[in-house]
């Protein structure tokens, strides 16, 4: 990891109706780091990922990408940093094959031949441990396999245009709904992709799972009531006396976190 800020959020706020989900948040993601974003449900973790990705406009505050202020949504500008997003439910197109899902952006936006795109898709599927499944449909895959296909799609890039490759990956609860073994496969894959040559080395991951926090994050921020309430390294999670962290990691219903329902 370097000390170079890749993404910076300054005073970012976001409300949905009367519900203030993000409240004047400052956050920096540094190039080469693995950032974990944790906190109770409904505290803005997925929202902050969508703001970072440029899929959602904040109501207030500023977002900087490599020091340049973003104006509007990701589609409105000409950013020099590619951002890949892995959604919680994989978000694959059911009517398309795995190959068509992974190569979707290239099929839509490039002039490459179908055979060349197919070769690129095959390479990405091999990287996520799923060679030879390009002709299958999402309905034929397990939950863990669908997650890995969504990883392959997120890291797909156009070799003829370096600016189209992702420099940061955003994972929204990538191990949600998976059994412990499938979760371990996904956790290992996240780290593998960070270290693989030609794949971006920076990511932010939203998760609730203890094993995923510990195995995929280096630095952690804790969101609650729309604010960053604590941040530190993974090792500091076990040594901090911060009451929010202690309650969250122990799963206790007693403490400052309000239990809903």
C-alpha atoms as one frame of an Amber mdcrd trajectory, in Angstrom:
protein
   0.000   0.000   0.000   1.123   3.560  -0.724   0.086   6.818   0.903  -1.447
   7.981  -2.369  -5.170   8.697  -1.993  -7.154   7.010  -4.754 -10.662   7.989
  -3.621 -11.520  10.723  -1.113 -14.926  11.559   0.345 -15.137  14.910   2.122
 -18.218  15.857   4.140 -20.458  13.465   2.193 -24.101  13.211   3.253 -27.012
  11.272   1.754 -30.645  11.017   2.793 -33.563   8.964   1.528 -36.659  10.898
   2.512 -36.350  11.709   6.199 -33.735   8.993   6.764 -30.194  10.429   6.831
 -28.065   7.454   5.823 -24.688   9.214   5.511 -23.955  12.187   7.751 -20.941
  14.352   6.856 -18.575  11.436   6.216 -14.871  11.814   5.493 -13.182   8.748
   4.020  -9.973   8.074   2.117  -9.106   4.896   0.221  -5.384   4.614  -0.514
  -3.891   2.899  -3.534  -3.038  -0.721  -2.782  -5.080  -1.050   0.406  -7.798
  -3.471   1.418 -10.461  -1.495   3.286 -13.222  -3.204   5.246 -16.465  -1.313
   5.865 -18.463  -2.790   8.726 -21.402  -1.858  10.932 -24.993  -2.847  11.727
 -27.551  -3.311   8.960 -29.072  -0.145   7.578 -26.177   2.132   8.494 -25.195
   3.172   4.975 -22.515   0.647   4.035 -23.957  -0.245   0.630 -24.893   3.394
   0.081 -21.319   4.546   0.598 -20.109   1.959  -1.944 -22.566   3.286  -4.516
 -21.443   6.835  -3.837 -17.793   5.791  -4.263 -18.688   3.962  -7.493 -20.386
   7.050  -8.873 -23.731   5.268  -9.131 -25.394   7.534  -6.551 -25.125  11.274
  -6.063 -24.550  12.549  -2.511 -26.759  15.353  -1.236 -23.731  17.232   0.066
 -19.962  16.926   0.136 -17.203  16.345  -2.371 -15.676  13.250  -3.962 -12.133
  13.272  -5.336 -10.670  10.626  -7.640  -6.875  10.814  -7.780  -7.153  14.381
  -6.542  -9.675  15.487  -9.173 -13.140  16.419  -7.966 -15.891  14.295  -9.463
 -18.757  16.139 -11.072 -21.998  14.216 -11.350 -22.231  10.444 -11.725 -19.559
   8.139 -13.132 -21.247   8.202 -16.552 -21.161  12.005 -16.676 -17.396  12.435
 -16.437 -14.147  11.196 -17.883 -12.410   9.728 -14.839  -8.935   8.277 -15.096
  -9.682   5.558 -12.524 -11.754   2.536 -13.470 -14.074   1.213 -10.749 -15.369
  -2.368 -10.678 -18.418  -3.257  -8.584 -19.370  -6.691  -7.262 -22.985  -6.571
  -6.127 -24.370  -8.535  -3.207 -26.623 -10.772  -5.315 -24.073 -11.144  -8.170
 -26.515  -9.280 -10.500 -25.935 -11.537 -13.494 -28.227 -11.471 -16.523 -30.211
 -14.720 -16.328 -30.888 -14.802 -20.079 -27.186 -14.567 -20.988 -24.539 -17.268
 -20.749 -21.616 -16.924 -18.361 -19.428 -15.898 -21.292 -21.891 -13.205 -22.362
 -22.189 -11.938 -18.782 -18.445 -11.691 -18.208 -17.769 -10.132 -21.597 -20.877
  -7.941 -21.574 -19.166  -4.534 -21.643 -16.757  -5.595 -24.370 -19.581  -6.987
 -26.484 -21.518  -3.740 -26.022 -18.767  -1.129 -26.193 -15.819  -2.480 -28.184
 -15.178  -3.487 -31.756 -13.357  -6.686 -30.818 -14.172  -9.911 -32.564 -16.338
 -12.387 -30.709 -13.494 -14.927 -30.665 -11.098 -12.457 -29.032 -13.637 -11.496
 -26.368 -14.241 -15.194 -25.742 -10.512 -15.710 -25.156 -10.409 -12.802 -22.696
 -13.449 -14.177 -20.862 -11.799 -17.599 -20.643  -8.711 -16.011 -19.060 -10.808
 -14.175 -16.452 -12.816 -17.303 -15.638  -9.574 -19.199 -15.100  -8.427 -16.461
 -12.714 -11.519 -16.992 -10.556 -11.191 -20.778 -10.689 -14.026 -21.473 -13.123
 -12.519 -22.627 -16.429 -14.769 -24.136 -19.059 -18.156 -22.860 -17.842 -18.684
 -20.104 -20.420 -21.608 -21.877 -22.088 -23.562 -22.351 -18.876 -26.333 -20.044
 -17.650 -26.445 -18.458 -14.154 -29.324 -20.743 -13.167 -26.992 -23.723 -13.616
 -24.455 -22.392 -11.092 -24.241 -22.538  -7.319 -24.354 -19.334  -5.281 -20.594
 -19.341  -4.808 -20.000 -19.894  -8.522 -22.295 -16.995  -9.410 -20.308 -14.768
  -7.052 -17.069 -15.791  -8.763 -18.548 -15.112 -12.199 -19.460 -11.616 -10.992
 -15.819 -11.191  -9.914 -14.671 -12.170 -13.410 -17.023  -9.597 -14.908 -15.807
  -6.890 -12.501 -12.142  -7.391 -13.442 -12.779  -7.585 -17.188 -10.942  -4.868
 -19.061 -10.255  -3.817 -22.614  -6.579  -4.589 -23.394  -6.692  -1.983 -26.160
  -7.640   0.741 -23.688  -5.865   0.704 -20.323  -8.242   3.342 -18.943 -11.151
   0.896 -19.125  -9.625  -1.518 -16.612 -10.616  -1.232 -12.942  -8.100   0.239
 -10.507 -10.362  -0.330  -7.521 -12.900  -3.071  -6.811 -15.914  -2.523  -4.568
 -17.380  -5.666  -2.976 -20.860  -5.481  -1.443 -21.160  -8.398   1.022 -19.548
 -10.943  -1.324 -19.882 -13.832   1.162 -23.487 -13.161   2.196 -25.613 -16.303
   2.043 -22.690 -18.654   1.475 -21.699 -21.585   3.671 -18.366 -21.344   5.543
 -16.425 -23.339   2.940 -17.782 -21.330   0.001 -17.053 -18.156   1.981 -13.430
 -19.212   2.439 -13.110 -19.784  -1.326 -14.418 -16.265  -1.977 -12.195 -14.704
   0.709  -9.114 -16.402  -0.722 -10.102 -15.274  -4.216 -10.441 -11.637  -3.135
  -6.888 -11.681  -1.792  -5.628 -13.591  -4.828  -7.055 -10.999  -7.203  -5.455
  -8.211  -5.187  -2.048  -9.819  -5.653  -2.493 -11.000  -9.258  -0.569  -9.200
 -11.945  -2.790  -7.154 -14.217  -5.649  -6.951 -11.700  -6.234  -3.924  -9.491
  -4.583  -4.020  -6.069  -7.073  -1.753  -4.284 -10.468  -2.685  -2.928 -13.136
  -1.795  -0.399 -15.382  -4.498   0.977 -18.661  -4.280   2.888 -19.256  -7.302
   5.083 -20.879  -8.518   8.289 -19.007 -11.811   8.541 -16.220 -12.096  11.081
 -14.061 -14.394   8.935 -14.425 -12.121   5.910 -13.423  -9.054   7.937 -10.322
 -10.780   9.262  -9.239 -12.519   6.067  -9.845  -9.792   3.485  -9.324  -6.421
   5.218  -6.222  -4.614   6.428  -7.868  -1.418   7.640 -11.441  -1.263   8.932
 -13.949   1.533   9.380 -17.098   1.140  11.487 -20.235   2.936  10.309 -23.114
   3.663  12.654 -25.841   6.298  12.524 -24.425   7.641   9.278 -20.946   8.387
  10.632 -17.540   6.758  10.824 -17.464   5.890  14.532 -14.157   3.990  14.623
 -11.311   3.018  12.335  -8.201   0.961  12.793  -6.366  -2.158  11.652  -7.895
  -5.618  11.787  -5.596  -6.537  14.686  -6.884  -3.548  16.650 -10.435  -4.900
  16.534  -9.585  -7.340  19.334  -7.694  -4.842  21.474  -9.922  -1.766  21.286
 -12.227  -0.887  24.162 -14.572   1.031  21.869 -18.086   0.001  23.007 -19.556
  -0.124  19.497 -16.851  -2.483  18.252 -17.050  -4.647  21.353 -20.823  -5.038
  21.013 -20.780  -5.582  17.250 -18.034  -8.207  17.238 -19.530 -10.095  20.174
 -23.063 -10.020  18.773 -24.449  -8.796  22.083 -27.893  -7.171  22.245 -26.639
  -5.118  25.196 -24.749  -1.925  24.387 -24.944   1.389  22.554 -26.083  -0.122
  19.238 -29.847   0.075  19.127 -31.424  -3.279  18.337 -34.268  -2.849  15.855
 -37.242  -5.187  16.016
